[in-house]
Amino acid sequence: MQNKVVLRIIDIVKSPHWISVSDAQRVQDRIRDAFKEGHSVELSFAGGEHLTSIFIKTAISQLYTEDRSEEFLKNNLHFVDITEFDRQLVTAVTESLVRYHAQQKAYDAAWTNLIGDKHPLVLDACCGSKMFWFDPDRKDVLFMDNRELEATLCDGRKLVIKPDVIGDFRKMPFLDSAFRMVVFDPPHLIRAGEDSWLAKKYGKLDPSTWKEDLTKGFNECLRVLQPLGTLIFKWSEDQVSVSEVLKLCPVKPLFGQRRGKTHWLVFMKEDTKEEPDDSIYADEN
């Protein structure tokens, strides 16, 4: 780094009493501009000591990103005119963010290793042999199941279960809000022989824990689904009614197929953070 740039918080914020989101953004931009020009930064809180904790929590954490290493920031971003408590807070925030980014990099590496060149928007959480997919090789769909299997059924047909990811729908190995759509077609059988062709083809639920397992499954599907994303649920009423299964889901379906033994139901994950627009219509002009 060439020269040192001194930034006084009290000169940047609009109010001496609190820091707004725009204030935090301005400080971040000033720091980034200084880094781009090859300068180190000394951030002074003289006259604004009461703003230190707020600023550290709302603004400085954004600078600890993957393009700025911990060592770089320690050498080129310095805090002055702060209390010992706030200095310890800076250290704690830094260490926490460094751990977070290390975990994120490890997750990204594991994710890449799992899915290869796929760019999934859709998750099939219990794909089985992908029977209802028109294109079982889509690059934007991630297929998960809790097993791999190759077997010959009683009618001589070959059964191949080969998911992209081996995983448990009760505890999925994905981040929150990772997918735009989730397909949930869990095993619908509680009573079936362990080596029967039905168990091989469709899987089997545990008779003693199936309610708890499906409850966890619904919750996990909604967790990994983006807000306003779509959950497609499939259920066959061979042994358990769909009305009994729906009691285990925390949200109600929007619509679905009401007749027949096999049911398809559509859910939408609510977005609790944003208010809907006043109008849905295009401008007539």
C-alpha positions in Angstrom: 0.0 0.0 0.0 1.2 3.5 -0.8 -0.3 6.2 1.5 -2.6 6.1 4.4 -6.1 7.6 4.1 -7.8 8.9 7.3 -11.6 8.6 7.3 -13.4 10.3 10.2 -16.8 8.7 10.8 -18.3 11.9 12.2 -17.6 13.6 8.8 -19.3 11.0 6.8 -22.5 10.2 8.6 -25.5 12.5 8.2 -26.5 12.4 11.9 -24.0 12.5 14.8 -26.5 10.3 16.8 -27.0 7.2 14.6 -25.8 5.5 11.4 -28.2 4.8 8.6 -27.9 2.2 5.9 -26.8 4.8 3.4 -24.2 6.1 5.9 -22.8 2.6 6.2 -22.8 2.2 2.5 -20.9 5.5 2.0 -18.2 4.4 4.5 -17.8 1.1 2.8 -17.5 2.8 -0.6 -14.9 5.2 0.7 -12.8 2.3 2.1 -13.1 0.3 -1.1 -12.1 3.3 -3.2 -9.0 3.8 -1.0 -8.1 0.1 -1.4 -8.5 0.3 -5.2 -6.1 3.3 -5.3 -3.5 1.4 -3.3 -4.0 3.2 0.0 -4.4 1.8 3.5 -7.3 3.2 5.7 -7.3 4.6 9.2 -10.9 4.8 10.4 -11.3 7.3 13.2 -14.3 7.4 15.5 -13.2 10.7 17.2 -16.3 12.6 18.1 -18.5 9.6 17.3 -17.4 7.0 19.8 -21.0 6.2 20.6 -21.4 5.1 16.9 -18.7 2.5 17.0 -20.6 -0.6 18.0 -23.4 0.1 15.6 -21.1 0.8 12.7 -19.0 -2.4 13.3 -22.1 -4.5 13.3 -23.8 -2.9 10.3 -21.0 -1.8 8.0 -17.5 -3.2 8.6 -18.7 -6.8 8.4 -19.5 -6.3 4.7 -15.8 -5.6 4.0 -14.7 -9.1 5.1 -15.5 -10.7 1.9 -13.7 -13.4 -0.1 -11.8 -10.9 -2.2 -10.2 -9.3 0.8 -8.3 -11.7 3.0 -8.1 -11.5 6.8 -4.4 -10.6 6.5 -5.0 -7.9 4.0 -7.6 -6.2 6.2 -5.6 -6.5 9.3 -2.7 -4.8 7.6 -4.6 -2.1 5.7 -7.7 -1.3 7.8 -7.1 0.3 11.2 -9.5 1.5 13.8 -8.5 4.5 16.0 -10.2 6.5 18.8 -12.2 3.5 19.9 -12.6 1.9 23.3 -11.0 -1.4 24.4 -14.5 -3.0 24.3 -15.0 -1.9 20.7 -11.5 -3.1 19.8 -12.4 -6.5 21.2 -15.7 -6.3 19.2 -13.8 -5.7 16.0 -11.6 -8.8 16.7 -14.7 -10.9 17.5 -16.6 -9.8 14.4 -13.5 -10.4 12.2 -12.9 -13.9 13.6 -16.6 -14.8 13.2 -16.6 -13.7 9.6 -13.4 -15.4 8.8 -14.9 -18.7 10.1 -18.1 -18.1 8.1 -16.2 -17.5 4.8 -14.0 -20.6 5.4 -17.1 -22.7 6.0 -18.7 -21.1 2.9 -15.7 -22.0 0.7 -15.7 -25.6 2.1 -19.4 -25.8 1.3 -18.9 -24.5 -2.2 -16.1 -27.0 -2.8 -18.2 -29.9 -1.5 -21.2 -28.6 -3.6 -19.1 -28.5 -6.8 -17.8 -32.0 -6.0 -21.3 -33.3 -5.6 -23.0 -31.7 -8.6 -20.2 -31.2 -11.1 -21.3 -29.0 -14.0 -24.9 -28.8 -12.9 -26.5 -25.5 -12.1 -29.6 -26.6 -10.3 -32.7 -24.5 -9.9 -34.9 -27.5 -9.0 -34.5 -30.2 -6.3 -36.1 -33.6 -6.5 -35.7 -34.7 -2.9 -36.7 -38.4 -3.4 -36.0 -39.0 -7.0 -35.9 -42.8 -7.0 -35.6 -44.0 -10.6 -36.9 -40.6 -12.0 -40.0 -42.3 -13.4 -42.1 -39.2 -14.0 -39.4 -37.0 -15.5 -39.6 -36.4 -19.2 -35.9 -35.5 -19.2 -34.0 -37.2 -16.3 -30.7 -35.7 -17.4 -31.6 -32.0 -17.0 -28.7 -29.9 -15.9 -30.9 -27.5 -13.9 -32.4 -30.3 -11.7 -30.6 -31.9 -8.8 -31.7 -35.4 -8.1 -31.3 -36.7 -4.5 -32.2 -40.0 -2.9 -31.1 -41.9 0.2 -29.8 -44.9 -1.9 -28.2 -46.1 -5.0 -29.6 -49.4 -6.5 -29.6 -51.5 -9.6 -32.0 -54.4 -9.6 -34.2 -56.5 -11.8 -37.9 -56.4 -11.0 -40.3 -59.4 -11.0 -41.4 -58.5 -14.6 -37.9 -58.5 -15.8 -37.5 -54.7 -16.0 -34.3 -53.1 -14.9 -34.6 -50.7 -11.9 -31.8 -48.1 -11.7 -31.7 -45.5 -8.9 -28.7 -43.3 -9.3 -29.1 -39.8 -7.8 -26.7 -36.9 -8.1 -26.6 -36.7 -4.3 -27.1 -39.3 -1.6 -29.0 -37.6 1.1 -31.8 -37.8 3.8 -34.9 -35.7 3.1 -35.2 -35.3 6.9 -31.9 -33.4 7.0 -30.8 -32.1 3.6 -27.2 -31.0 2.9 -28.2 -27.7 1.3 -28.3 -24.1 2.3 -31.6 -22.2 3.1 -33.4 -20.9 0.1 -31.2 -22.8 -2.4 -33.8 -23.8 -4.9 -36.7 -22.2 -6.9 -38.7 -25.4 -6.9 -38.6 -28.6 -4.8 -40.3 -31.9 -5.8 -41.2 -34.1 -2.8 -42.2 -37.7 -3.7 -41.4 -39.6 -0.5 -42.1 -43.3 -0.1 -45.8 -43.9 0.5 -45.6 -47.5 1.8 -45.5 -48.4 5.5 -46.1 -52.1 5.1 -44.0 -53.8 2.5 -41.5 -56.7 2.6 -37.9 -55.5 2.8 -36.9 -57.3 -0.4 -40.2 -56.9 -2.2 -40.2 -55.2 -5.6 -42.5 -52.6 -4.2 -39.9 -51.6 -1.5 -37.2 -51.6 -4.1 -39.1 -49.5 -6.5 -40.8 -47.0 -4.2 -38.9 -47.2 -0.9 -40.5 -47.7 2.4 -41.3 -45.5 5.5 -40.5 -46.6 9.0 -43.9 -47.8 10.6 -43.0 -46.3 14.0 -41.6 -42.9 12.9 -43.2 -42.1 9.5 -45.3 -39.2 10.8 -42.2 -37.6 12.4 -40.1 -38.3 9.3 -42.6 -36.7 6.9 -43.0 -33.7 9.1 -39.2 -33.2 9.0 -39.3 -33.7 5.2 -41.9 -31.0 4.7 -40.0 -28.6 6.9 -36.7 -29.3 5.1 -38.3 -28.9 1.6 -39.6 -25.5 2.7 -36.3 -24.5 4.3 -34.3 -25.1 1.1 -37.0 -23.5 -1.1 -36.7 -19.8 -2.0 -39.4 -17.4 -0.8 -42.3 -17.6 -3.2 -40.8 -20.8 -4.6 -43.0 -23.8 -5.5 -43.2 -27.2 -3.7 -44.7 -30.1 -5.7 -45.8 -32.9 -3.5 -46.8 -36.4 -4.8 -48.6 -39.0 -2.7 -50.3 -42.4 -3.4 -53.1 -43.4 -1.1 -52.2 -47.1 -1.0 -51.9 -47.3 2.8 -52.2 -43.7 4.2 -54.8 -41.1 3.1 -53.5 -37.8 1.7 -55.6 -35.9 4.3 -53.7 -37.6 7.1 -50.4 -36.7 5.5 -51.3 -33.0 4.9 -51.8 -32.7 8.7 -48.0 -33.0 8.9 -47.3 -30.1 6.6 -47.0 -26.6 8.1 -48.6 -24.9 5.1 -51.7 -25.6 3.1 -51.6 -26.5 -0.6 -52.7 -24.0 -3.2 -54.3 -26.5 -5.4 -54.0 -30.1 -6.6 -55.5 -33.2 -8.0 -58.4 -34.3 -5.8 -59.5 -37.5 -7.6 -57.9 -40.9 -8.0 -55.4 -42.7 -5.8 -52.3 -40.7 -6.7 -52.4 -37.1 -5.7 -50.3 -34.1 -7.0 -50.4 -31.0 -4.8 -48.8 -27.6 -5.3 -47.6 -25.3 -2.4 -45.9 -21.9 -2.4 -43.5 -20.8 0.2 -44.6 -17.4 1.7 -42.4 -14.4 1.6 -42.8 -12.7 5.0 -40.2 -9.9 4.3 -41.7 -8.1 1.4 -45.1 -6.5 0.9 -46.7 -7.3 -2.5 -46.9 -4.5 -5.1 -50.1 -2.5 -5.2 -50.8 -3.4 -8.8 -50.1 -6.5 -10.9 -51.1 -4.9 -14.2 -48.8 -3.5 -16.8 -48.8 0.2 -17.4 -51.6 0.9 -20.0 -49.4 3.6 -21.5 
